[in-house]
Amino acid sequence: MRNFIPQFVLDKTRDREHNGSLEASILNIDLRGFTAITQDLMQQSESGAEVLSDVINTIFTPAIEAVENRGGFISGFAGDSFTAIFPLEKGAGLAINAALAIRDFFIAKGLQKTEFGEHKVSVRLGLAKGTVLWTITHDRDQSVYWFNGEGIDLAVWRKKRQQQIRL
């Protein structure tokens, strides 16, 4: 089972650090066509939910591995998108390499074939470099972490403004 608390957060928590900043490359990934697949498969009774789970794993696992294998980590998910952070201390080109690997995956495997038909999924990628602020808060019952800052804003803005790697 995959741990979705970034190792970065675990390390900072262990070191009793609660906030800070880092220079990073940021990659924002947004799936296109995923909402249509979800709506279609959820109409197919219980087996549609199982097929949707398989599609999610088929799509997200290679993208997450592309990030992690290149020194990045997923800072958060939002529906059918996620943001990945690549600390610049590990190398400036790693986010670009991950973006290209994700692009190549969707070119090769973007058509998802299920027992309920074929569904086209593509990806929009926003890539930026900048400062990322991070915060970890704790209380007696829970801990919460978040990332924000100009680097993340730029990656999301570029994706939304269609200034992303075109597939």
N, C-alpha and C positions, 0 to 999 in steps of 0.2 A: 504494500500500500504506500502511496506517495504522500509525503508530508507537505502540506501547503503553507506551513509557516516558514517563511524564508530563513535559511541558515543565518543570514545577516541579522535578522531579528533575534534569533536564539542566541547568537554570539553577543550581541549588544545587551540583551537581558542578563546573560551570565556575567558580563563585565559590569553590570549595574549602571549602564549608560542609558539615558532616557530620551535624549534628543541630540540632533546634530545635523550635519550636512555632508554631502559628498558630491564630487564632480563625476558625472556619468554620461554615458550614451543611453538613451531611452528609446525603446521600441514599443509602439502601441499597435496591437493586432486586433482587427475587427473582422469577424466572419460575415460574409454576405451570403444570403440564401438560407441561413440557419433557422431563422424564424419560420420560414415557409416549411422547412422540413419538420420542425417541431409541431406546427399546427397540423400538418398532414398526418404525421405518425400518431399524434395524440388522439386522433379520431379513429384509430384502428384498434380499439379496445386495449386490453392489458398487454398483448403481444407487441403493440406499437410502442409502448413505453420501453419494453426490453430492447427493441430494435433501435430506438432513439438513444438509449444508453450505449449500445455498441457503436453507433455513429459518433457520439460525443467522444468516446475513447479513441476511435480511429482518427478523428480529426485533431483533437487537442493533444494527445500523447506525443506525436512527432514534433509539434510546435513547441511544447514545453521542453522536450528533450533537446531541441535545437538551441534553445536559450540556455539551459543548464549545462550542456556540453561545451558551451563557449564562454563560461564564466559569469553568466548572468543569473538573475533570479526573478521570479514572478512576484511583483509587489502587490498585485490584486487582480481579481476578476470582476467583471461587470457584465452580467448576462453572457453574451456571445463574444466578449472581447476580454483582453487582458493587457496589462502593462508589464514590461520587463525592464529591469535596470541592469546595466553593465558598468560597474565601477571602472573609471578610466585608469586606475592603477593597474588593472589587469590587461589593459590594451585597448586602444581606441577603435580598432577595426572589428572587434568581436560582435558588436550589434549588427553591423552591416553583413557580416558572415552569417549570422543567425537569420536575418531578414531574407537573404538570398536562399538559404536552405529551406525556409518556410515557403517562400515563393515557389521554389522548385517542387516541393511536395504538393502544393495545390495545383500546379500545372499538371503533374503526373497523376494525382489521385483526387482531384476536385470533384469528380463525378462519383457520388456515393450510390452504389447499387444495393437496394434492399429488397426484401420479399414484397414490398408494397410499391416498388417502382424505383426510378432513378431520380436523383436530386443533385443539382449542381451547387457546389459550395465554392466560393472564392474568398480571397482575403484582401483587405486593405491594410496597408502598413504605414504607420507614421513614425518617422525616425528623427531624433533630435539629440542635441548635446547641451548640457547645462547643469545647473545646480539642482540637486534633489535634497529637500529637507525631510527629515524623518523624526517621528515621535512615537514613543512607547509609553502608554499610561497603565498603571496598575492600581487596583484597589483590592479589597479583601476577596472578592468573588471572581474577578476576571481581569484580563489584560487585553488591551486594544493597541494596535499599531496602525500607522498610516504614513504615506509618503505623499509629498506635494512639492511644488516649486516650479520654477521656470522651465526646467528641462521636461518635466511631465506635461506641462501646459503646451509647450511647443510641439511635442510629439502628437498629442491629441489634436491640436489645432491643425497641424499639417495633414493629418488623416482626414479631418472633417472638411478641410479646404481643398481636398483632392490633389494635394501636393505630395503624394506618397509614391512609393514605387508602384508603377502601373503593371498590372498583370493582364 
